[in-house]
Amino acid sequence: MNWKANELERQELEIQSSSNSELDAEVRRLEDQITNGYDGQTVSDELDHLLSESAEKIDSAKGELAARSRAVLAVRRQIDDVPSQSELIQYERRFSELNAQIQGKLQQTRKFYATYNALLEIKELMLKETSLLNSISSQFQDAITSTDGRMKLINSMEGIIKGSQQKLLKVQLGLKEEQKVCDALKAKHVAATAEQRHCYSLLKAFQEECTKNEVLRRSAA
């Protein structure tokens, strides 16, 4: 974009130089005619014609100059809209910070959901346990009054114990699977942390080189 602006300014200077050269040449020619004794009326007519042409050229040049000036201003606005290297580095740093904040919020939200689901499951288990205890309590007095009642109660309790053991085994298996997933995630986290540190190190080195480059460019300008 700097090249475009410089090119337009160069063309503007060339037009001005060309117009001035042509006008100077015509003026010198008229001066030679006056010096050599040309007819005054002829010289006057040529001078009027020259002035008329010059006025038209000036008006045309003004219009072209105005158009080129607008083009130059438009290019300069585009140049101003392009962020510098230091601004790009600041944007990149800010985006990295925002990404870190988003990842932190996401991790926190996942923990909240996991805690909520765990508490909800505990609540359901406690409600089932309370219902079971209430059922046993209500049937206990009737069950102990007869042999058949006691046997039914014992069988019922054995069934409850067996079901509880099956549920416990299922929970333990689920816990082992979750532990495996957790260990795998920890390993990934360690690797990702190391990679992040490496990226930050490279980014810092890149930013330092960009700063040096910016200083050198300003010094050379």
N, C-alpha and C positions, 0 to 999 in steps of 0.2 A: 504493500500500500504506500510506503514511503517512496518507492520507485515511481508510482503513478503520479503522486503529488509533484515530485521533482521533474518528471517529464512534462507535465502541464505547465509548470513555471518556466521550464526551458523553452517550450514552444511559444509561450507568451513573450518572452524576451526576444526571441527570433523575429516574431511578427513586428514588435516595436522597432527593432533594429532595421528590418527591411523597409518599413514604412518611412522611417527617418532618412534612410539612404536614398530612397526614391525622391523624397521631397527635396533633399539637399541637391540632388542632381538636377532637378527641374529648376530650382532657384539659380544654380550656377549657369544653366543654359540661358535663362532669361537675362542674367547679368551680362553674359557674353554678347547677347543680341543688343542690349542697350549700349554696351561699350563699342560695338561695331557699327552703330548708327542705324539700327533697324527702325522702321516706322513706329512712332509712339503708339498709334492706335492699334497696330498689330500686336505690339508688346502688351498693351493694356488688355486687348481681347484674350490673348493667350494667358495673361495673368489671371483674368477673371475665370477663364476656363480651368486653369490650374487650381485656383482657389475652390471652385465648385467641385472639381474632382476630389480635391483634398478633403473638403468637408464631407463628401459622400464616403470617402475611405475612412475618415475619422469616425463617422456614425456607424459604419459597418464594423470597424475595429472595436468601437465601444461595445456594440452588441455582442461581438464574438468574445471580447474580453470579459463581459459580464457573464456570458455562458460558461467560459472557462473558469472564471472565479467561483461560480456556483459549483462547478465540478470539483474544483480544488477544495472548497469548503466541505463538500460532501465526502470527499476522500479523507480529509482531515478528521471529520466526525467519525468515520469508520475506523481510522487509526486510533482515535481517542477511546473508542468502544472496545478495542482489543486490549485485554489485560496484559500487564507486563509479567515478566518471569516471577518477580517477587509476589505479585498479586496471585498468580497461579499457585505458587507455593503455599500462600496463606489459605487459598481456597482448598487445596489438597489437604492441608493440616486440619482445617475445620471439618471437612468431610470425614476425615479419619476419626476425629473426636466425636462427631455425631454418630458415626457407625459404632464406635465403642459404647456410647450411651445406649443406642438401640439394642445392641447385643446384651448389655447389662440388664435393661428393662425386660427383654425377652427371657433371659435366664431367670430373673426374679419372678416373672409371671408364671413360668413353667413350675417353679418351686411352689408357688401359691396353689396352682392347680393340683400338683401332686399331694400337697398337704391336705387340701380340701377332699380329694378322693380318698385318701387314707383315713381321715376323720369320719367321712361318710360311711366307709366300710366298717370302721370300729363301732359306729353308732348302730348299724344294722345288726352286727354280731351281738352287741349288748342287748338290743331289743329281743333278739331271738333267745338269748340266754335268760332274760327276765321272763319271757313267755314260758320257757321250759320250766323254770323254777316254780312259777305260779301253777303250772299244770301239775307238777309233781306234788306240790304242797296241797293242792285241792284233792288229789287222788290218794294221798298217803294214808289218811285215817281210814278210808274205806278198804284200802288194799291190805292193811295189816290185820284185819279182823277175820280173815279166812286164809286157808292155805293156798287156794287157787288165786286169790287176790295178790298174795305175796309173790307167787310164781310169776304172775303177769307183770307185777311191778319190777321184779328182778329182770325178766326178759326185756321189758321196756327200757330199763336202765342200761342193760347190756347193748341193746340196739342203739341207744343214745351215745354210749361210749364208743361203739364201733363207728358210728357216723362221725363223731367228733374226731376220732383218730384219722379217719379218711380225709376229713377236711384239713386236719393239721398236716397230714402228709402232702396234700395238694398245695397248701400254703408254703410248706418248706421247699417243695420243688419249684414253685413260683419264685420264692426268695433266691434260690440258687441261680435261676435264670436271670433274675434281675441283677444279681451280684456279678454274673458274667458280663452282662451288658454294661454295668457300672464300671467294671475293670477295663473293658474295651474303650469306653468313653474317656476314662482317666488317661489311658495310654495315648489316645488321640489328642487329648487336651495338652498333654506334655509335649507331643510332637508339634502341635499347632502353636504352643507358646514359644518353643524354640524357633520355629519358622517366623513367627511374628517379631521376635527380637532381631532375627537376621534381617527381616524386611525393614524394621525401624533403623537398623544400623546402615543399611544401604540408602534408605531415604535421607537420613541425616547427612551422609556423605554426598548424596546428590544435591541436597539443598545448599551445602557448603560450596560445592563446585558452581552451582547456579549463581550464588552470591558473588563468588570470585569473578565469574564471567560478566556479571552485571557491572561490577566495579571496573573491570578492564574495558568494557564497552563505553562506559561513561568517561573513562580517562582518555580513550582514543577519539571520542567525539570532539 
